[in-house]
């Protein structure tokens, strides 16, 4: 199973995200809210030697976009909880950090967009 597929499978396994659109890298501006976008920061091989690359450490993030702060926080924290407690096909995830942001509306809506990002890593 590819690393993007493992991450998508992990997110699909979170009950709170059942009716939430999930996609890698970008969110279609015509799509509704909430939405989750997952991205990859990079892979490293922390114990590699010339003859053995060792385990791959995958760093990735899942970002929730919502029109309300409460919804962004609730869905974002469901990702944090699942990552800290799950032994999924994506492997056990270690939460590195959480970031919260706000962006003004781009679509003439009065309400802007609340953003909750969870940065994680796992061995693949």
Protein Blocks (a to p, Z undefined) as FASTA:
>chain_A
ZZklmmmmmmmmpmklmmgccdehiacfkbccdddddddfbdcdfkbcfklgbjaddddd
dddddfbfklmmmmmmmmmmmmmmcccfkopaddfbdcddddddfklpabdcdddddddd
ddZZ
